[in-house]
Amino acid sequence: MVQCGKCGSEAQPNAFYCSNCGVPVREAGVGRTSSPALGLSSCIVLIIIGIVMFFIGVLLVLAGNYDYQRIGDWAGLIMMVSGLAVMVFSILLYKNIR
């Protein structure tokens, strides 16, 4: 048995509402599953990953011989575009969180 977060009475573990006060069990803190919320730290981590990917792509482009007939020479450009995409995604995610 789990206690209601508002009135303290015992509630069933799978109940949606407290039988004593009628408060929804999830709002009262009973049966709530803790999941990590996306926040500013997640966005910062994504931006850092995007920056690292972008600069690895720049290094690959500078180290390549610009023979874009071979698939290996496209890796730098693909990495740069992927890094930019991750950075844009993290900025959009931050705007949606706020």
VMD Tcl script that builds the backbone (N, CA, C; Angstrom):
set m [mol new atoms 294]
animate dup $m
set s [atomselect $m all]
$s set {name element resname resid chain x y z} {
  {N N MET 1 A 0.837 -1.184 0.000}
  {CA C MET 1 A 0.000 0.000 0.000}
  {C C MET 1 A 0.883 1.249 0.000}
  {N N VAL 2 A 0.369 2.261 -0.646}
  {CA C VAL 2 A 1.073 3.526 -0.766}
  {C C VAL 2 A 0.221 4.604 -0.126}
  {N N GLN 3 A 0.870 5.566 0.512}
  {CA C GLN 3 A 0.119 6.646 1.149}
  {C C GLN 3 A -0.083 7.794 0.183}
  {N N CYS 4 A -1.247 8.446 0.313}
  {CA C CYS 4 A -1.562 9.623 -0.489}
  {C C CYS 4 A -0.644 10.765 -0.059}
  {N N GLY 5 A -0.157 11.508 -1.023}
  {CA C GLY 5 A 0.740 12.615 -0.717}
  {C C GLY 5 A 0.038 13.803 -0.083}
  {N N LYS 6 A -1.296 13.888 -0.203}
  {CA C LYS 6 A -2.015 15.031 0.336}
  {C C LYS 6 A -2.611 14.739 1.711}
  {N N CYS 7 A -3.418 13.656 1.812}
  {CA C CYS 7 A -4.116 13.397 3.078}
  {C C CYS 7 A -3.453 12.318 3.929}
  {N N GLY 8 A -2.560 11.530 3.352}
  {CA C GLY 8 A -1.848 10.524 4.119}
  {C C GLY 8 A -2.550 9.190 4.213}
  {N N SER 9 A -3.752 9.048 3.656}
  {CA C SER 9 A -4.439 7.760 3.727}
  {C C SER 9 A -3.815 6.778 2.740}
  {N N GLU 10 A -4.054 5.504 3.006}
  {CA C GLU 10 A -3.467 4.479 2.151}
  {C C GLU 10 A -4.247 4.381 0.844}
  {N N ALA 11 A -3.520 4.331 -0.253}
  {CA C ALA 11 A -4.123 4.195 -1.575}
  {C C ALA 11 A -3.560 2.960 -2.248}
  {N N GLN 12 A -4.339 2.375 -3.120}
  {CA C GLN 12 A -3.874 1.216 -3.875}
  {C C GLN 12 A -2.728 1.647 -4.787}
  {N N PRO 13 A -1.759 0.775 -5.011}
  {CA C PRO 13 A -0.615 1.160 -5.849}
  {C C PRO 13 A -1.004 1.498 -7.284}
  {N N ASN 14 A -2.080 0.889 -7.793}
  {CA C ASN 14 A -2.471 1.142 -9.175}
  {C C ASN 14 A -3.663 2.085 -9.279}
  {N N ALA 15 A -4.014 2.763 -8.176}
  {CA C ALA 15 A -5.163 3.673 -8.175}
  {C C ALA 15 A -4.812 4.972 -8.886}
  {N N PHE 16 A -5.818 5.528 -9.558}
  {CA C PHE 16 A -5.626 6.811 -10.227}
  {C C PHE 16 A -5.990 7.976 -9.307}
  {N N TYR 17 A -6.917 7.733 -8.362}
  {CA C TYR 17 A -7.367 8.772 -7.433}
  {C C TYR 17 A -7.343 8.225 -6.016}
  {N N CYS 18 A -7.107 9.088 -5.054}
  {CA C CYS 18 A -7.156 8.721 -3.645}
  {C C CYS 18 A -8.618 8.469 -3.263}
  {N N SER 19 A -8.877 7.375 -2.565}
  {CA C SER 19 A -10.260 7.049 -2.181}
  {C C SER 19 A -10.757 7.950 -1.056}
  {N N ASN 20 A -9.861 8.632 -0.327}
  {CA C ASN 20 A -10.269 9.480 0.785}
  {C C ASN 20 A -10.508 10.929 0.347}
  {N N CYS 21 A -9.561 11.528 -0.347}
  {CA C CYS 21 A -9.683 12.957 -0.688}
  {C C CYS 21 A -9.950 13.209 -2.164}
  {N N GLY 22 A -9.794 12.209 -3.019}
  {CA C GLY 22 A -10.096 12.350 -4.436}
  {C C GLY 22 A -9.028 13.021 -5.269}
  {N N VAL 23 A -7.886 13.288 -4.684}
  {CA C VAL 23 A -6.789 13.903 -5.424}
  {C C VAL 23 A -6.216 12.872 -6.397}
  {N N PRO 24 A -5.932 13.300 -7.626}
  {CA C PRO 24 A -5.279 12.346 -8.532}
  {C C PRO 24 A -3.975 11.855 -7.917}
  {N N VAL 25 A -3.781 10.559 -7.968}
  {CA C VAL 25 A -2.640 9.933 -7.291}
  {C C VAL 25 A -1.326 10.439 -7.884}
  {N N ARG 26 A -1.250 10.616 -9.178}
  {CA C ARG 26 A 0.005 11.054 -9.810}
  {C C ARG 26 A 0.368 12.475 -9.394}
  {N N GLU 27 A -0.611 13.343 -9.221}
  {CA C GLU 27 A -0.316 14.707 -8.762}
  {C C GLU 27 A 0.068 14.726 -7.297}
  {N N ALA 28 A -0.446 13.793 -6.529}
  {CA C ALA 28 A -0.156 13.764 -5.107}
  {C C ALA 28 A 1.197 13.144 -4.817}
  {N N GLY 29 A 1.839 12.601 -5.822}
  {CA C GLY 29 A 3.172 12.040 -5.626}
  {C C GLY 29 A 3.160 10.548 -5.420}
  {N N VAL 30 A 2.030 9.877 -5.603}
  {CA C VAL 30 A 1.949 8.443 -5.423}
  {C C VAL 30 A 2.006 7.794 -6.789}
  {N N GLY 31 A 2.825 6.783 -6.920}
  {CA C GLY 31 A 2.917 6.066 -8.173}
  {C C GLY 31 A 3.625 6.824 -9.275}
  {N N ARG 32 A 4.280 7.883 -8.932}
  {CA C ARG 32 A 4.982 8.690 -9.930}
  {C C ARG 32 A 6.293 8.006 -10.275}
  {N N THR 33 A 6.552 7.871 -11.546}
  {CA C THR 33 A 7.835 7.335 -11.966}
  {C C THR 33 A 8.759 8.503 -12.247}
  {N N SER 34 A 9.959 8.390 -11.765}
  {CA C SER 34 A 10.893 9.495 -11.958}
  {C C SER 34 A 11.633 9.296 -13.275}
  {N N SER 35 A 11.516 10.254 -14.152}
  {CA C SER 35 A 12.254 10.232 -15.402}
  {C C SER 35 A 13.038 11.536 -15.484}
  {N N PRO 36 A 14.253 11.459 -15.972}
  {CA C PRO 36 A 15.051 12.684 -16.034}
  {C C PRO 36 A 14.436 13.660 -17.029}
  {N N ALA 37 A 14.225 14.862 -16.590}
  {CA C ALA 37 A 13.654 15.889 -17.455}
  {C C ALA 37 A 14.758 16.510 -18.295}
  {N N LEU 38 A 14.407 16.785 -19.535}
  {CA C LEU 38 A 15.367 17.477 -20.391}
  {C C LEU 38 A 15.498 18.904 -19.909}
  {N N GLY 39 A 16.682 19.345 -19.751}
  {CA C GLY 39 A 16.895 20.692 -19.265}
  {C C GLY 39 A 18.037 21.357 -19.989}
  {N N LEU 40 A 18.491 22.418 -19.399}
  {CA C LEU 40 A 19.577 23.187 -19.988}
  {C C LEU 40 A 20.850 22.355 -20.113}
  {N N SER 41 A 21.107 21.490 -19.141}
  {CA C SER 41 A 22.336 20.691 -19.191}
  {C C SER 41 A 22.321 19.737 -20.379}
  {N N SER 42 A 21.152 19.177 -20.714}
  {CA C SER 42 A 21.062 18.297 -21.876}
  {C C SER 42 A 21.332 19.064 -23.159}
  {N N CYS 43 A 20.815 20.273 -23.241}
  {CA C CYS 43 A 21.046 21.091 -24.428}
  {C C CYS 43 A 22.511 21.478 -24.560}
  {N N ILE 44 A 23.147 21.787 -23.449}
  {CA C ILE 44 A 24.568 22.143 -23.481}
  {C C ILE 44 A 25.406 20.957 -23.935}
  {N N VAL 45 A 25.072 19.772 -23.451}
  {CA C VAL 45 A 25.803 18.569 -23.864}
  {C C VAL 45 A 25.631 18.343 -25.362}
  {N N LEU 46 A 24.412 18.522 -25.873}
  {CA C LEU 46 A 24.188 18.345 -27.306}
  {C C LEU 46 A 24.947 19.382 -28.133}
  {N N ILE 47 A 25.004 20.607 -27.658}
  {CA C ILE 47 A 25.752 21.640 -28.388}
  {C C ILE 47 A 27.241 21.296 -28.407}
  {N N ILE 48 A 27.775 20.825 -27.303}
  {CA C ILE 48 A 29.189 20.443 -27.256}
  {C C ILE 48 A 29.459 19.287 -28.209}
  {N N ILE 49 A 28.563 18.304 -28.251}
  {CA C ILE 49 A 28.726 17.179 -29.179}
  {C C ILE 49 A 28.694 17.682 -30.615}
  {N N GLY 50 A 27.778 18.607 -30.915}
  {CA C GLY 50 A 27.702 19.161 -32.260}
  {C C GLY 50 A 28.963 19.918 -32.649}
  {N N ILE 51 A 29.503 20.704 -31.717}
  {CA C ILE 51 A 30.737 21.457 -31.998}
  {C C ILE 51 A 31.896 20.508 -32.253}
  {N N VAL 52 A 32.008 19.459 -31.437}
  {CA C VAL 52 A 33.093 18.482 -31.630}
  {C C VAL 52 A 32.946 17.789 -32.985}
  {N N MET 53 A 31.717 17.392 -33.326}
  {CA C MET 53 A 31.496 16.748 -34.626}
  {C C MET 53 A 31.862 17.688 -35.773}
  {N N PHE 54 A 31.493 18.960 -35.656}
  {CA C PHE 54 A 31.787 19.929 -36.709}
  {C C PHE 54 A 33.300 20.075 -36.902}
  {N N PHE 55 A 34.044 20.219 -35.810}
  {CA C PHE 55 A 35.480 20.422 -35.946}
  {C C PHE 55 A 36.214 19.152 -36.379}
  {N N ILE 56 A 35.693 17.990 -36.021}
  {CA C ILE 56 A 36.273 16.755 -36.563}
  {C C ILE 56 A 36.056 16.724 -38.076}
  {N N GLY 57 A 34.888 17.164 -38.515}
  {CA C GLY 57 A 34.629 17.244 -39.954}
  {C C GLY 57 A 35.556 18.211 -40.652}
  {N N VAL 58 A 35.810 19.365 -40.024}
  {CA C VAL 58 A 36.741 20.335 -40.606}
  {C C VAL 58 A 38.133 19.721 -40.728}
  {N N LEU 59 A 38.567 19.029 -39.699}
  {CA C LEU 59 A 39.884 18.386 -39.759}
  {C C LEU 59 A 39.939 17.321 -40.843}
  {N N LEU 60 A 38.860 16.566 -41.009}
  {CA C LEU 60 A 38.838 15.549 -42.055}
  {C C LEU 60 A 38.878 16.172 -43.444}
  {N N VAL 61 A 38.189 17.298 -43.614}
  {CA C VAL 61 A 38.207 17.977 -44.909}
  {C C VAL 61 A 39.600 18.535 -45.190}
  {N N LEU 62 A 40.217 19.137 -44.176}
  {CA C LEU 62 A 41.548 19.709 -44.381}
  {C C LEU 62 A 42.607 18.627 -44.615}
  {N N ALA 63 A 42.428 17.472 -44.027}
  {CA C ALA 63 A 43.397 16.389 -44.190}
  {C C ALA 63 A 43.165 15.601 -45.479}
  {N N GLY 64 A 41.988 15.737 -46.086}
  {CA C GLY 64 A 41.678 14.995 -47.303}
  {C C GLY 64 A 42.362 15.577 -48.522}
  {N N ASN 65 A 42.270 14.842 -49.613}
  {CA C ASN 65 A 42.894 15.313 -50.855}
  {C C ASN 65 A 41.855 15.816 -51.839}
  {N N TYR 66 A 40.647 16.069 -51.395}
  {CA C TYR 66 A 39.574 16.664 -52.185}
  {C C TYR 66 A 39.224 15.846 -53.424}
  {N N ASP 67 A 39.387 14.550 -53.348}
  {CA C ASP 67 A 38.980 13.683 -54.439}
  {C C ASP 67 A 37.615 13.105 -54.053}
  {N N TYR 68 A 36.565 13.812 -54.421}
  {CA C TYR 68 A 35.238 13.418 -53.964}
  {C C TYR 68 A 34.649 12.279 -54.794}
  {N N GLN 69 A 35.490 11.622 -55.569}
  {CA C GLN 69 A 35.061 10.400 -56.233}
  {C C GLN 69 A 35.084 9.232 -55.254}
  {N N ARG 70 A 35.892 9.369 -54.216}
  {CA C ARG 70 A 35.987 8.314 -53.208}
  {C C ARG 70 A 35.075 8.651 -52.037}
  {N N ILE 71 A 34.451 7.646 -51.470}
  {CA C ILE 71 A 33.488 7.854 -50.389}
  {C C ILE 71 A 34.177 8.344 -49.116}
  {N N GLY 72 A 35.415 7.990 -48.900}
  {CA C GLY 72 A 36.125 8.403 -47.701}
  {C C GLY 72 A 36.328 9.898 -47.609}
  {N N ASP 73 A 36.377 10.565 -48.751}
  {CA C ASP 73 A 36.574 12.013 -48.740}
  {C C ASP 73 A 35.288 12.764 -48.428}
  {N N TRP 74 A 34.163 12.106 -48.479}
  {CA C TRP 74 A 32.884 12.724 -48.110}
  {C C TRP 74 A 32.667 12.710 -46.601}
  {N N ALA 75 A 33.477 11.961 -45.880}
  {CA C ALA 75 A 33.273 11.810 -44.430}
  {C C ALA 75 A 33.363 13.145 -43.707}
  {N N GLY 76 A 34.288 14.000 -44.112}
  {CA C GLY 76 A 34.438 15.298 -43.456}
  {C C GLY 76 A 33.222 16.181 -43.651}
  {N N LEU 77 A 32.726 16.225 -44.887}
  {CA C LEU 77 A 31.543 17.040 -45.154}
  {C C LEU 77 A 30.320 16.502 -44.427}
  {N N ILE 78 A 30.175 15.193 -44.414}
  {CA C ILE 78 A 29.045 14.573 -43.711}
  {C C ILE 78 A 29.130 14.859 -42.221}
  {N N MET 79 A 30.335 14.793 -41.668}
  {CA C MET 79 A 30.518 15.060 -40.241}
  {C C MET 79 A 30.220 16.522 -39.920}
  {N N MET 80 A 30.620 17.449 -40.788}
  {CA C MET 80 A 30.342 18.864 -40.550}
  {C C MET 80 A 28.843 19.136 -40.583}
  {N N VAL 81 A 28.150 18.585 -41.561}
  {CA C VAL 81 A 26.711 18.799 -41.670}
  {C C VAL 81 A 25.988 18.154 -40.492}
  {N N SER 82 A 26.445 16.980 -40.077}
  {CA C SER 82 A 25.825 16.319 -38.922}
  {C C SER 82 A 26.027 17.129 -37.648}
  {N N GLY 83 A 27.214 17.691 -37.470}
  {CA C GLY 83 A 27.472 18.533 -36.306}
  {C C GLY 83 A 26.585 19.759 -36.283}
  {N N LEU 84 A 26.421 20.390 -37.450}
  {CA C LEU 84 A 25.519 21.543 -37.533}
  {C C LEU 84 A 24.081 21.139 -37.227}
  {N N ALA 85 A 23.665 19.976 -37.713}
  {CA C ALA 85 A 22.302 19.505 -37.455}
  {C C ALA 85 A 22.075 19.253 -35.966}
  {N N VAL 86 A 23.063 18.681 -35.295}
  {CA C VAL 86 A 22.932 18.438 -33.849}
  {C C VAL 86 A 22.840 19.762 -33.099}
  {N N MET 87 A 23.634 20.747 -33.503}
  {CA C MET 87 A 23.578 22.048 -32.833}
  {C C MET 87 A 22.230 22.731 -33.045}
  {N N VAL 88 A 21.700 22.684 -34.263}
  {CA C VAL 88 A 20.389 23.282 -34.527}
  {C C VAL 88 A 19.302 22.557 -33.742}
  {N N PHE 89 A 19.376 21.228 -33.700}
  {CA C PHE 89 A 18.400 20.450 -32.933}
  {C C PHE 89 A 18.438 20.824 -31.456}
  {N N SER 90 A 19.631 20.992 -30.896}
  {CA C SER 90 A 19.725 21.317 -29.471}
  {C C SER 90 A 19.182 22.716 -29.185}
  {N N ILE 91 A 19.377 23.650 -30.116}
  {CA C ILE 91 A 18.825 24.996 -29.924}
  {C C ILE 91 A 17.305 24.960 -29.988}
  {N N LEU 92 A 16.757 24.216 -30.942}
  {CA C LEU 92 A 15.299 24.084 -31.030}
  {C C LEU 92 A 14.731 23.372 -29.811}
  {N N LEU 93 A 15.444 22.377 -29.308}
  {CA C LEU 93 A 15.009 21.674 -28.100}
  {C C LEU 93 A 14.989 22.610 -26.901}
  {N N TYR 94 A 16.001 23.442 -26.796}
  {CA C TYR 94 A 16.038 24.410 -25.689}
  {C C TYR 94 A 14.888 25.398 -25.779}
  {N N LYS 95 A 14.559 25.850 -26.981}
  {CA C LYS 95 A 13.445 26.782 -27.145}
  {C C LYS 95 A 12.120 26.125 -26.765}
  {N N ASN 96 A 11.971 24.830 -27.035}
  {CA C ASN 96 A 10.732 24.131 -26.678}
  {C C ASN 96 A 10.647 23.838 -25.189}
  {N N ILE 97 A 11.783 23.707 -24.520}
  {CA C ILE 97 A 11.784 23.431 -23.080}
  {C C ILE 97 A 11.385 24.668 -22.310}
  {N N ARG 98 A 11.873 25.841 -22.735}
  {CA C ARG 98 A 11.605 27.075 -22.017}
  {C C ARG 98 A 10.178 27.440 -22.056}
}
mol reanalyze $m
mol bondsrecalc $m
mol representation Tube
mol addrep $m
